[in-house]
Amino acid sequence: MSNQPEKAFRNTSRTGFLLVRLGFAVVFGAGAMALAGCTEGNGSSGSGATGGTGGAGGDTTTGTGGTGGGGAKVGKVDILVSVDNSRSMADKQQILSLALDDLLSGLASPPCLDANGQFVSQPGGLDVCPEGSSRQYQPVRDIHIGIVSSSLGGHGSDACSADGAGKASNNDRGHLLDRLDPVSGGTVPTYQNKGFLAWDPTQQMSPPGESNPLTLGQHFSDMVLGVGQVGCGYESQLESVYRFLVDPTPYETITLDEKGMAAPQGIDQELLEQRKAFLRPDSMLIVLSLSDENDCSTREHGQFYYSNQQKSGNGSAFRLPRARAVCETNPNDQCCFSCGQNGPKDSNGNNLCAVDPTCKDADGTTLYHDELTDNINLRCFDQKRRFGIDFLYPVERYVDAFTSQTVTDKNGQVVANPIFSDLDPSDGVSTIRDPGLVVFAGLVGVPWQDIARNPGDLKQGFKTAAELAQDNASGQNTWDIVLGDPANDVKPLDPFMLESTAARSGVNPVTGTATTAPGGALNPINGSEHTIDEQDDLQYVCTIPITQPYDCSSGSFASCDCQDPQNDSPLCENNPATGTPTLQVRAKAYPGLRQLSFLKGLGDQAVVGSICASQITDPTQGDYAYRPVVASLLARVKSRLE
């Protein structure tokens, strides 16, 4: 698992993005056939407040727009891309770059449709449609594109220090990233050196932005690569987006006070200036988040940073106290708390919970976890049950941030939400976006079969928010399958979505696919379960084929998952050079439960996709790479574009 703060990483060759850059230039500038698959195919075009539903058209991906079309239409789009920069993300970052090419092409060069809504062609954004056809919506000629990473440091702990050569990306502070490389440094040219790119083909911005699609594509690819894979292993995917877009008073630094409490200091004015320049009040805001792990956004006050702490004061490994026994069966019980805490009291100061004899040894000493039950790589996993404390910000914090006109700052004051505010009153803009102009697309750890309209054919697209919530004949909906009810400790129905160090058993309720025991024949969802003797990893939710296998026996790729010649991982195959399973042919992902809970809370503002691509070999197909989620995203936003 990638929560190993000092684990080595695999370098990605910059030449691997050459094809991406050229593909961006072709699709974005000339309207190649690749993006035809992201429109309505041979079905009817959506219109009106609902956005409509596209029919299936050959090898195209269809999408349903949802209910975001009831408000004013806009001609500006601000795209924030959130990229997990922990270990194991190199392959997914390259696939993401392809997806962003598709997204930008779809916005800047929408397809030409005939009078019956049928696809005709997709010329460049400034070109005229063939006679008898017209654009599905006006080409977007004003786009901001920024990137943030998942790394926010140790939140007050000793983990993920940004001090030292090559460690700066352990804490990107929620800032926009324009670096070329997290180790060797360098920067990518951005709009007015403000940290983001600006698409401006008609040169209407003041000063003008970028009008050359090849240059824009090259710079974006460089920025994605520059995010890197040497960031903090305690990924703060949700908090980093919140920090940049929403936090009214983002702190400058965080230290520990004399009582050992996390103490945020100052205001990060640089971040506020970046936000002010990037986020226009009258634009459509699109957030696209990519991560192969569950969110670990640690609360930044008190001693919640203990969940990230690595060392004790004497230099030995830091271990957390055990949880009370009731936590194992009911983590929501009021008497579920840490053996190191006193617990709740009544109004008279009396303890509400009886003494738990399992918390102390015969000498009355509080019992702590050991390395096997408290491995630092799994500190973010099942915290309340294991430690008696939820160290993470509640998901509601992020749902409110994308839906509410107000938020609460770190001082407890209710203030205006920056997403629904004019951050620059001098700009002369009087229009403020409504929630329908805020869309969050998540590429997270979930089997694509669970969230697809057709679990046997992703070319038919991902389900919309309404479709995800629709009950089947058994009274179950997709959220029951992939998420369950976390608030009431109800687990997902899909065994592949369970977080576990032990091998799981069960059958996927959508496809009928059974989990496979370690070392068994591979199944089409996660390959198989694998043996985790040291309890330092979780079972995979799904796996992704990689185009270029890694020889993990050579030592060239230090972060390979197949270095152990005795492994039974589904990521590995027999290496002809050694006769052992040290050839890595697949990438991994873990259940993204917190991100899914957040996306469920957003309702129609959410687009849900799987980080495990259906296939990455045939770019002519609608299910190629992350194209299906781009199709869903474009279908969702089109009704609000001019």
C-alpha positions as CSV (number, residue, x, y, z in Angstrom):
1,M,0.0,0.0,0.0
2,S,1.3,3.5,-0.7
3,N,1.1,4.8,2.9
4,Q,4.8,4.1,3.2
5,P,6.3,7.5,3.7
6,E,9.9,6.5,2.8
7,K,9.1,3.9,0.2
8,A,11.1,4.2,-3.0
9,F,9.4,5.2,-6.2
10,R,9.4,4.2,-9.8
11,N,10.5,7.0,-12.2
12,T,8.4,7.6,-15.2
13,S,10.0,8.6,-18.4
14,R,9.0,12.0,-19.8
15,T,9.1,10.6,-23.3
16,G,6.0,8.5,-22.3
17,F,3.9,11.6,-22.7
18,L,4.9,12.4,-26.3
19,L,2.0,10.4,-27.7
20,V,-0.3,12.2,-25.3
21,R,0.9,15.6,-26.5
22,L,0.5,14.7,-30.1
23,G,-2.9,13.1,-29.5
24,F,-4.1,16.3,-27.7
25,A,-3.0,18.4,-30.6
26,V,-4.9,16.3,-33.1
27,V,-8.1,15.8,-31.1
28,F,-8.2,19.2,-29.5
29,G,-7.2,21.2,-32.6
30,A,-8.6,19.2,-35.5
31,G,-11.5,17.2,-34.0
32,A,-10.3,13.7,-34.6
33,M,-12.7,10.8,-34.2
34,A,-11.6,9.9,-30.7
35,L,-14.0,12.4,-29.1
36,A,-16.9,11.4,-31.2
37,G,-17.2,8.6,-28.7
38,C,-17.8,11.1,-26.0
39,T,-20.9,12.6,-27.4
40,E,-24.4,11.2,-28.0
41,G,-23.4,8.6,-30.6
42,N,-26.4,7.8,-32.8
43,G,-28.9,8.6,-30.1
44,S,-30.8,11.8,-29.5
45,S,-29.1,14.8,-28.1
46,G,-30.0,15.9,-24.6
47,S,-31.5,19.2,-24.0
48,G,-33.4,21.2,-21.5
49,A,-33.1,21.1,-17.7
50,T,-32.5,17.4,-17.4
51,G,-29.6,17.3,-19.9
52,G,-31.2,14.4,-21.7
53,T,-30.1,10.8,-22.3
54,G,-28.0,9.8,-25.3
55,G,-28.6,6.6,-27.1
56,A,-26.0,3.9,-27.7
57,G,-24.2,4.6,-31.0
58,G,-21.9,1.8,-32.2
59,D,-18.6,1.9,-30.4
60,T,-19.3,5.2,-28.6
61,T,-19.8,6.0,-25.0
62,T,-23.1,7.6,-24.1
63,G,-23.8,9.8,-21.2
64,T,-26.7,11.2,-19.2
65,G,-26.7,14.8,-18.3
66,G,-28.5,14.8,-14.9
67,T,-30.5,17.7,-13.6
68,G,-27.9,20.5,-13.7
69,G,-29.6,22.5,-16.5
70,G,-32.1,24.7,-14.7
71,G,-30.0,27.8,-14.3
72,A,-28.1,30.4,-16.3
73,K,-25.7,29.2,-19.0
74,V,-22.1,30.1,-18.9
75,G,-19.2,30.4,-21.4
76,K,-16.3,30.0,-18.9
77,V,-15.0,26.8,-17.2
78,D,-12.5,26.5,-14.4
79,I,-11.1,22.9,-14.1
80,L,-9.3,21.8,-11.0
81,V,-7.5,18.5,-11.3
82,S,-6.7,16.7,-8.0
83,V,-4.0,14.1,-8.5
84,D,-2.9,11.5,-5.9
85,N,0.9,11.8,-5.8
86,S,1.7,8.9,-3.6
87,R,3.6,5.8,-4.7
88,S,1.9,3.5,-7.3
89,M,0.3,6.3,-9.2
90,A,2.5,6.6,-12.2
91,D,0.4,4.4,-14.5
92,K,-2.9,6.1,-13.6
93,Q,-1.4,9.6,-14.0
94,Q,-0.5,8.8,-17.6
95,I,-4.1,7.5,-18.2
96,L,-5.4,10.7,-16.6
97,S,-3.5,12.8,-19.1
98,L,-5.4,11.1,-21.9
99,A,-8.7,11.7,-20.2
100,L,-8.0,15.4,-19.8
101,D,-7.2,15.6,-23.5
102,D,-10.7,14.2,-24.1
103,L,-12.3,16.6,-21.6
104,L,-10.7,19.7,-23.1
105,S,-11.5,18.6,-26.6
106,G,-15.1,18.0,-25.7
107,L,-15.4,21.5,-24.1
108,A,-13.5,23.4,-26.8
109,S,-14.7,21.4,-29.8
110,P,-18.2,20.1,-29.2
111,P,-19.6,17.9,-31.9
112,C,-21.7,19.0,-34.8
113,L,-25.2,17.5,-34.8
114,D,-27.8,17.4,-37.6
115,A,-31.5,18.4,-37.1
116,N,-32.3,15.0,-35.6
117,G,-29.5,15.3,-33.0
118,Q,-27.3,12.8,-34.9
119,F,-23.5,13.1,-34.8
120,V,-22.0,14.6,-38.0
121,S,-18.4,15.6,-37.2
122,Q,-16.2,17.3,-34.6
123,P,-14.2,20.0,-36.2
124,G,-11.8,22.3,-34.3
125,G,-13.4,24.8,-31.9
126,L,-13.1,27.8,-34.3
127,D,-14.2,25.9,-37.4
128,V,-17.7,26.0,-38.9
129,C,-19.9,22.9,-38.8
130,P,-20.9,21.3,-42.1
131,E,-24.0,22.6,-43.7
132,G,-27.2,21.4,-42.1
133,S,-25.6,20.8,-38.7
134,S,-24.7,22.9,-35.7
135,R,-22.7,22.6,-32.5
136,Q,-24.3,20.7,-29.6
137,Y,-23.3,23.8,-27.5
138,Q,-21.0,26.7,-28.2
139,P,-17.2,25.9,-28.0
140,V,-15.9,27.0,-24.7
141,R,-13.2,29.6,-25.4
142,D,-12.3,30.5,-21.8
143,I,-10.9,27.7,-19.7
144,H,-8.7,27.8,-16.6
145,I,-6.8,24.5,-15.8
146,G,-5.1,24.0,-12.4
147,I,-3.6,21.0,-10.6
148,V,-3.3,20.2,-6.9
149,S,-1.9,17.1,-5.2
150,S,-3.1,14.9,-2.4
151,S,-0.1,15.8,-0.1
152,L,-0.6,18.1,2.8
153,G,2.2,16.8,5.0
154,G,1.8,15.2,8.4
155,H,-0.8,17.6,9.8
156,G,1.4,18.3,12.8
157,S,3.1,14.9,13.0
158,D,6.6,13.9,12.2
159,A,5.5,12.1,9.0
160,C,5.9,13.4,5.5
161,S,8.4,16.2,6.2
162,A,9.0,18.5,3.3
163,D,12.5,19.3,4.5
164,G,15.4,18.0,2.5
165,A,16.2,17.3,-1.1
166,G,13.4,15.7,-3.1
167,K,10.9,15.9,-0.2
168,A,9.1,19.1,-1.1
169,S,6.2,17.2,-2.6
170,N,5.4,15.7,0.8
171,N,3.5,18.9,1.5
172,D,2.1,20.8,-1.5
173,R,0.0,22.8,0.9
174,G,-3.0,22.8,-1.4
175,H,-1.3,25.1,-3.8
176,L,-1.5,25.0,-7.6
177,L,1.4,23.0,-9.0
178,D,3.4,24.1,-12.0
179,R,6.6,22.0,-11.3
180,L,8.4,19.9,-13.9
181,D,9.7,17.4,-11.5
182,P,9.3,16.9,-7.7
183,V,12.9,16.0,-7.3
184,S,15.0,17.9,-9.8
185,G,12.7,20.9,-9.9
186,G,11.9,23.3,-12.7
187,T,8.6,24.9,-13.6
188,V,6.0,24.8,-16.4
189,P,5.1,28.1,-18.0
190,T,1.6,29.1,-16.8
191,Y,-0.7,32.0,-17.4
192,Q,1.0,35.1,-16.0
193,N,3.0,32.8,-13.8
194,K,-0.1,32.3,-11.7
195,G,0.2,28.5,-11.5
196,F,-2.7,27.6,-13.9
197,L,-3.1,27.3,-17.7
198,A,-5.6,29.5,-19.6
199,W,-7.2,28.4,-22.9
200,D,-7.9,31.5,-24.9
201,P,-8.2,30.7,-28.7
202,T,-9.8,34.0,-29.6
203,Q,-7.3,36.0,-27.4
204,Q,-10.1,37.8,-25.4
205,M,-8.4,37.5,-22.0
206,S,-6.5,40.5,-20.7
207,P,-3.6,39.7,-21.0
208,P,-4.3,37.0,-23.6
209,G,-4.0,33.3,-22.7
210,E,-2.8,30.3,-24.8
211,S,-4.2,29.8,-28.3
212,N,-2.0,27.0,-29.4
213,P,-3.5,23.6,-28.5
214,L,-0.2,21.8,-28.9
215,T,1.5,24.1,-26.4
216,L,-1.4,23.9,-24.0
217,G,-1.3,20.1,-24.2
218,Q,2.4,19.9,-23.7
219,H,2.3,22.2,-20.7
220,F,-0.6,20.2,-19.2
221,S,1.2,16.9,-19.7
222,D,4.3,18.4,-18.0
223,M,2.2,19.5,-15.1
224,V,0.7,16.1,-14.6
225,L,4.1,14.5,-14.7
226,G,5.4,17.1,-12.3
227,V,3.0,16.1,-9.6
228,G,5.1,13.0,-9.3
229,Q,4.8,9.9,-7.1
230,V,6.9,10.8,-4.1
231,G,4.3,12.7,-2.1
232,C,2.9,11.9,1.4
233,G,1.5,8.4,1.8
234,Y,-1.3,9.7,4.1
235,E,-3.3,11.1,1.2
236,S,-5.6,14.1,1.8
237,Q,-7.5,13.9,-1.4
238,L,-10.6,15.7,-0.1
239,E,-8.9,18.2,2.2
240,S,-6.4,19.4,-0.5
241,V,-9.3,20.4,-2.8
242,Y,-11.1,22.0,0.2
243,R,-7.9,23.8,1.1
244,F,-7.5,25.4,-2.3
245,L,-11.1,26.1,-3.2
246,V,-13.0,26.6,0.1
247,D,-11.0,27.1,3.3
248,P,-11.7,30.7,4.3
249,T,-8.5,30.9,6.4
250,P,-5.9,28.4,5.1
251,Y,-3.1,28.2,7.6
252,E,0.5,29.1,6.7
253,T,2.2,26.6,9.0
254,I,1.2,24.1,11.6
255,T,3.2,23.4,14.8
256,L,2.7,21.8,18.2
257,D,2.0,24.0,21.2
258,E,3.4,23.5,24.7
259,K,0.6,21.0,25.4
260,G,1.4,18.9,22.3
261,M,-1.7,20.2,20.4
262,A,-1.7,20.9,16.7
263,A,-1.6,24.7,16.3
264,P,-2.2,26.1,12.8
265,Q,-0.4,29.5,12.4
266,G,-1.0,32.4,10.1
267,I,-2.9,32.8,6.8
268,D,-1.6,31.4,3.5
269,Q,-1.8,34.5,1.4
270,E,-0.2,32.9,-1.6
271,L,-2.9,30.3,-1.7
272,L,-5.6,32.9,-1.4
273,E,-4.1,34.9,-4.3
274,Q,-3.9,31.7,-6.4
275,R,-7.6,31.0,-5.7
276,K,-8.6,34.6,-6.5
277,A,-6.9,34.5,-9.9
278,F,-8.1,31.0,-10.8
279,L,-11.7,30.9,-9.6
280,R,-14.1,33.2,-11.4
281,P,-17.5,33.8,-9.8
282,D,-19.4,33.3,-13.1
283,S,-17.7,30.2,-14.4
284,M,-18.6,26.5,-14.3
285,L,-16.4,24.8,-11.8
286,I,-15.3,21.2,-12.6
287,V,-13.2,19.2,-10.2
288,L,-11.7,16.0,-11.4
289,S,-10.1,13.8,-8.7
290,L,-7.9,10.8,-9.3
291,S,-6.8,8.4,-6.5
292,D,-6.2,4.7,-6.1
293,E,-6.6,4.8,-2.3
294,N,-9.2,5.8,0.4
295,D,-9.1,9.4,1.6
296,C,-7.1,10.2,4.7
297,S,-7.8,13.8,5.4
298,T,-6.6,14.2,9.0
299,R,-8.2,16.8,11.3
300,E,-5.7,19.6,11.9
301,H,-6.3,20.5,15.5
302,G,-5.8,18.8,18.9
303,Q,-3.9,15.5,18.8
304,F,-5.5,14.0,15.8
305,Y,-2.1,14.1,14.1
306,Y,-1.3,11.0,16.2
307,S,-2.7,8.9,13.4
308,N,0.2,10.0,11.3
309,Q,2.9,10.0,13.9
310,Q,5.9,7.8,13.2
311,K,8.3,8.0,16.2
312,S,7.9,8.4,19.9
313,G,10.0,10.9,21.9
314,N,12.7,8.2,22.6
315,G,13.0,7.4,18.9
316,S,11.2,4.1,19.0
317,A,8.2,3.4,16.7
318,F,5.1,5.3,17.8
319,R,2.1,3.0,18.5
320,L,-1.5,4.0,19.3
321,P,-3.5,2.6,22.2
322,R,-5.9,-0.1,21.6
323,A,-9.7,0.5,21.3
324,R,-12.2,-0.6,23.9
325,A,-13.8,-4.0,23.2
326,V,-17.2,-2.6,22.2
327,C,-15.5,-0.9,19.2
328,E,-15.1,-4.2,17.5
329,T,-18.8,-4.9,17.3
330,N,-20.3,-1.4,17.4
331,P,-17.9,1.5,16.6
332,N,-20.8,4.0,16.9
333,D,-21.5,3.1,20.6
334,Q,-20.9,6.0,22.9
335,C,-18.6,3.7,24.9
336,C,-16.4,3.1,21.9
337,F,-13.3,5.2,22.5
338,S,-9.5,4.7,22.9
339,C,-8.1,2.9,25.9
340,G,-6.0,6.0,26.3
341,Q,-9.1,8.2,26.8
342,N,-11.3,8.8,29.8
343,G,-14.6,8.6,27.9
344,P,-17.9,10.5,28.3
345,K,-19.2,11.7,31.6
346,D,-22.7,12.7,32.8
347,S,-23.6,16.1,34.2
348,N,-22.3,15.2,37.6
349,G,-18.9,14.2,36.3
350,N,-19.5,10.4,36.6
351,N,-18.3,8.0,33.9
352,L,-21.0,6.9,31.6
353,C,-19.1,3.8,30.5
354,A,-17.9,0.9,32.7
355,V,-14.2,0.1,33.0
356,D,-13.1,-2.1,30.2
357,P,-10.7,-4.8,31.5
358,T,-9.3,-5.5,28.0
359,C,-7.7,-2.0,28.0
360,K,-5.1,-2.8,30.7
361,D,-2.7,-5.5,31.5
362,A,-2.3,-7.2,35.0
363,D,-0.2,-4.2,36.2
364,G,-2.9,-1.7,35.2
365,T,-0.8,-0.4,32.3
366,T,-2.8,0.8,29.2
367,L,-2.4,-1.7,26.3
368,Y,-1.0,-0.4,23.0
369,H,-1.0,-1.9,19.5
370,D,2.1,-3.6,18.2
371,E,3.7,-3.5,14.7
372,L,1.3,-6.2,13.4
373,T,-1.9,-4.5,14.5
374,D,-0.7,-0.9,14.0
375,N,1.4,-0.8,10.9
376,I,2.1,2.8,9.9
377,N,1.0,2.0,6.3
378,L,-2.6,1.3,7.5
379,R,-3.2,4.2,10.0
380,C,-6.1,5.5,7.9
381,F,-7.9,2.1,7.8
382,D,-11.0,1.4,9.9
383,Q,-9.8,3.8,12.6
384,K,-12.8,3.9,14.9
385,R,-12.9,0.1,15.2
386,R,-9.2,-0.3,15.6
387,F,-8.2,2.8,17.7
388,G,-11.5,4.0,19.1
389,I,-11.0,7.4,17.5
390,D,-12.0,8.8,14.0
391,F,-9.0,11.0,13.3
392,L,-10.3,12.2,10.0
393,Y,-12.5,15.2,9.1
394,P,-16.2,14.1,8.6
395,V,-17.2,13.7,5.0
396,E,-20.0,16.2,5.6
397,R,-17.4,18.9,5.7
398,Y,-16.7,18.4,2.0
399,V,-20.4,17.9,1.0
400,D,-21.2,21.3,2.6
401,A,-18.3,22.9,0.9
402,F,-19.7,22.1,-2.5
403,T,-23.3,22.7,-1.8
404,S,-23.7,25.4,0.9
405,Q,-23.5,29.2,0.5
406,T,-21.7,29.4,3.8
407,V,-18.9,27.4,5.6
408,T,-17.4,27.5,9.0
409,D,-13.8,28.8,9.4
410,K,-11.2,27.5,11.8
411,N,-12.4,29.9,14.5
412,G,-15.9,28.6,14.4
413,Q,-17.3,31.6,12.5
414,V,-19.9,31.1,9.7
415,V,-18.6,32.9,6.6
416,A,-19.4,33.1,2.9
417,N,-18.3,30.1,0.9
418,P,-15.6,31.2,-1.6
419,I,-17.0,28.8,-4.3
420,F,-20.3,30.9,-4.2
421,S,-18.6,34.3,-3.8
422,D,-17.0,36.9,-5.9
423,L,-13.4,36.8,-4.7
424,D,-12.5,40.0,-6.7
425,P,-15.3,42.6,-6.3
426,S,-13.3,44.9,-8.6
427,D,-13.8,42.6,-11.6
428,G,-17.2,44.1,-12.5
429,V,-18.9,40.7,-12.5
430,S,-22.3,40.6,-10.9
431,T,-23.2,36.9,-11.5
432,I,-22.4,34.3,-8.9
433,R,-22.5,30.6,-9.8
434,D,-25.2,28.4,-8.3
435,P,-24.5,24.8,-7.1
436,G,-25.6,23.4,-10.5
437,L,-22.5,24.9,-12.0
438,V,-20.3,23.0,-9.6
439,V,-19.5,19.4,-10.6
440,F,-17.1,17.0,-9.0
441,A,-16.0,13.9,-10.9
442,G,-14.2,11.2,-8.9
443,L,-12.0,8.4,-10.4
444,V,-11.8,6.2,-7.3
445,G,-11.3,2.7,-6.2
446,V,-14.5,0.8,-7.2
447,P,-15.1,-2.0,-9.7
448,W,-16.2,-0.4,-12.9
449,Q,-18.7,-3.2,-13.3
450,D,-20.5,-2.0,-10.2
451,I,-21.2,1.5,-11.5
452,A,-21.6,0.9,-15.2
453,R,-25.0,0.9,-17.0
454,N,-24.0,-2.5,-18.4
455,P,-21.5,-4.4,-16.3
456,G,-20.5,-6.3,-19.4
457,D,-19.9,-3.3,-21.6
458,L,-18.6,0.0,-20.3
459,K,-19.1,1.6,-23.8
460,Q,-22.6,2.2,-22.6
461,G,-21.3,4.5,-19.9
462,F,-21.3,5.0,-16.2
463,K,-24.5,5.5,-14.2
464,T,-25.7,8.9,-13.4
465,A,-26.4,10.1,-9.8
466,A,-30.1,9.2,-10.3
467,E,-29.3,5.8,-11.7
468,L,-26.9,5.0,-8.8
469,A,-29.7,5.7,-6.3
470,Q,-32.3,3.7,-8.1
471,D,-33.3,0.4,-6.4
472,N,-33.3,-2.8,-8.3
473,A,-35.8,-5.7,-8.0
474,S,-34.2,-6.7,-4.7
475,G,-34.6,-3.3,-3.2
476,Q,-30.8,-2.6,-3.5
477,N,-29.2,0.4,-5.2
478,T,-25.7,0.8,-6.3
479,W,-24.8,2.7,-3.2
480,D,-25.8,-0.3,-1.1
481,I,-23.4,-2.4,-3.2
482,V,-20.4,-0.2,-3.3
483,L,-20.7,1.9,0.0
484,G,-23.2,0.5,2.3
485,D,-24.2,2.8,5.2
486,P,-21.0,4.0,6.9
487,A,-22.9,6.1,9.5
488,N,-24.6,3.0,10.8
489,D,-21.6,0.6,10.2
490,V,-23.3,-1.2,7.4
491,K,-20.8,-2.7,5.0
492,P,-20.9,-2.7,1.2
493,L,-22.7,-5.7,-0.3
494,D,-19.8,-6.1,-2.8
495,P,-17.0,-8.1,-1.0
496,F,-14.5,-6.4,-3.3
497,M,-15.3,-3.1,-1.6
498,L,-14.5,-4.3,1.9
499,E,-11.3,-3.0,3.4
500,S,-9.4,-6.0,4.8
501,T,-5.9,-7.3,5.4
502,A,-7.2,-10.8,5.4
503,A,-8.5,-12.6,2.2
504,R,-12.1,-11.9,1.6
505,S,-14.8,-14.2,0.4
506,G,-18.1,-13.6,-1.3
507,V,-19.8,-12.9,-4.6
508,N,-20.1,-9.6,-6.4
509,P,-23.9,-8.9,-6.5
510,V,-23.7,-7.2,-9.9
511,T,-21.7,-9.7,-12.0
512,G,-21.8,-12.8,-9.9
513,T,-18.0,-12.8,-9.8
514,A,-16.6,-14.6,-6.7
515,T,-13.5,-13.5,-4.9
516,T,-10.5,-15.7,-5.6
517,A,-8.3,-17.2,-2.9
518,P,-4.7,-16.2,-2.9
519,G,-2.8,-17.8,-5.7
520,G,-6.0,-19.0,-7.4
521,A,-7.2,-18.5,-11.0
522,L,-7.7,-14.8,-11.7
523,N,-11.1,-13.2,-11.7
524,P,-12.0,-10.2,-13.9
525,I,-12.4,-7.7,-11.0
526,N,-9.3,-7.7,-8.8
527,G,-7.5,-10.8,-10.0
528,S,-7.4,-12.6,-6.7
529,E,-6.8,-12.0,-3.0
530,H,-3.2,-12.1,-1.9
531,T,-1.3,-13.1,1.2
532,I,-0.4,-10.2,3.6
533,D,1.7,-11.8,6.3
534,E,2.8,-8.6,7.9
535,Q,-0.6,-6.9,7.8
536,D,0.9,-3.9,6.1
537,D,-1.4,-3.8,3.1
538,L,-5.0,-4.2,2.1
539,Q,-6.7,-6.4,-0.4
540,Y,-7.3,-4.8,-3.8
541,V,-10.6,-3.6,-5.0
542,C,-9.7,-3.9,-8.6
543,T,-6.6,-4.1,-10.9
544,I,-5.6,-2.4,-14.1
545,P,-3.5,-3.9,-16.9
546,I,-0.4,-1.9,-17.6
547,T,1.0,-1.6,-21.1
548,Q,4.7,-2.0,-20.2
549,P,5.4,-4.7,-17.6
550,Y,8.1,-4.0,-15.0
551,D,10.9,-6.5,-14.2
552,C,10.9,-6.1,-10.4
553,S,13.8,-8.5,-10.0
554,S,16.2,-6.1,-11.7
555,G,16.0,-3.4,-9.1
556,S,15.3,-0.8,-11.7
557,F,11.8,-0.1,-10.4
558,A,12.2,0.1,-6.6
559,S,8.5,0.6,-6.0
560,C,7.4,-2.6,-7.8
561,D,4.8,-4.8,-6.1
562,C,6.4,-8.0,-7.3
563,Q,9.9,-7.9,-5.8
564,D,9.2,-10.8,-3.5
565,P,9.9,-14.0,-5.5
566,Q,7.5,-15.9,-3.2
567,N,4.5,-13.5,-3.7
568,D,1.0,-14.6,-4.8
569,S,-0.1,-11.1,-5.9
570,P,-2.5,-10.8,-8.8
571,L,-0.3,-8.0,-10.0
572,C,2.5,-10.3,-10.8
573,E,3.3,-13.0,-13.4
574,N,6.1,-15.4,-13.9
575,N,9.3,-13.7,-15.0
576,P,10.9,-15.6,-17.9
577,A,14.3,-14.3,-16.8
578,T,14.1,-15.7,-13.2
579,G,11.3,-18.2,-13.2
580,T,9.6,-16.4,-10.4
581,P,6.5,-14.1,-10.2
582,T,8.6,-10.9,-10.3
583,L,7.1,-9.4,-13.5
584,Q,4.5,-6.7,-12.7
585,V,1.8,-6.7,-15.3
586,R,-1.1,-4.9,-13.4
587,A,-1.6,-1.9,-11.3
588,K,-3.7,-1.8,-8.1
589,A,-6.4,0.2,-6.4
590,Y,-8.0,0.1,-3.0
591,P,-11.7,0.8,-1.9
592,G,-12.3,4.6,-2.1
593,L,-15.0,4.6,0.5
594,R,-14.7,8.1,1.8
595,Q,-14.7,9.6,-1.7
596,L,-17.7,7.5,-2.6
597,S,-19.5,8.7,0.5
598,F,-18.7,12.3,-0.5
599,L,-19.9,11.8,-4.0
600,K,-23.1,10.2,-2.8
601,G,-23.7,13.3,-0.7
602,L,-23.3,15.6,-3.7
603,G,-26.1,13.9,-5.5
604,D,-26.5,15.3,-9.0
605,Q,-23.4,17.4,-8.7
606,A,-21.3,14.2,-8.7
607,V,-19.9,12.1,-11.5
608,V,-18.7,8.7,-10.3
609,G,-16.0,6.7,-12.2
610,S,-13.6,3.9,-11.6
611,I,-9.9,4.4,-11.5
612,C,-9.7,0.8,-12.9
613,A,-10.1,1.3,-16.6
614,S,-12.0,-1.3,-18.6
615,Q,-9.3,-1.4,-21.3
616,I,-6.2,0.6,-22.3
617,T,-5.3,-1.1,-25.5
618,D,-7.8,0.2,-28.1
619,P,-8.1,4.0,-28.2
620,T,-10.8,3.8,-30.9
621,Q,-13.3,2.5,-28.4
622,G,-15.6,4.4,-26.1
623,D,-14.5,2.4,-23.1
624,Y,-10.8,3.2,-23.6
625,A,-8.9,4.4,-20.5
626,Y,-10.9,7.1,-18.6
627,R,-13.0,8.1,-21.6
628,P,-16.2,6.9,-20.0
629,V,-16.0,9.2,-17.1
630,V,-15.2,12.1,-19.4
631,A,-18.3,11.2,-21.4
632,S,-20.4,11.3,-18.2
633,L,-18.9,14.6,-17.2
634,L,-19.5,16.3,-20.6
635,A,-23.1,15.0,-20.6
636,R,-23.6,16.3,-17.1
637,V,-22.3,19.9,-17.9
638,K,-23.5,20.4,-21.5
639,S,-26.9,21.8,-20.6
640,R,-25.3,24.6,-18.6
641,L,-22.9,25.7,-21.4
642,E,-23.9,28.5,-23.7
